[in-house]
């Protein structure tokens, strides 16, 4: 085993390459989202919880409506998962932090 290897540096290169690939895949996916609406902005309460969403068509959805739309497959690039005894809306895990719901602009 070569002790001169910098494991941290190798891992960072690996992560960077993955982020680049994810960004390229995301850009091509976002360009062709099969006509589904995309969430482009969010509203948060005083605790920082997401409480509403705005789509690229201008619709403003409360949390429950957004969950229903996502479950029906009408919203692109989001997933619904069950945790803490309830359904939760989240961005598709694609390795790009900038498009996470929590990081979208507020409306």
Secondary structure, 3 states (H helix, E strand, C coil): CCCCCCHHHHHHHHHHHHHHHHHHHHHHHHHCCCCCEEEEEEEECCCCCEEEEEECCCCEEEHHHHHHHHHCCCEECEEEEEECCEEEEEECCCCCHHHCHHHCEEC
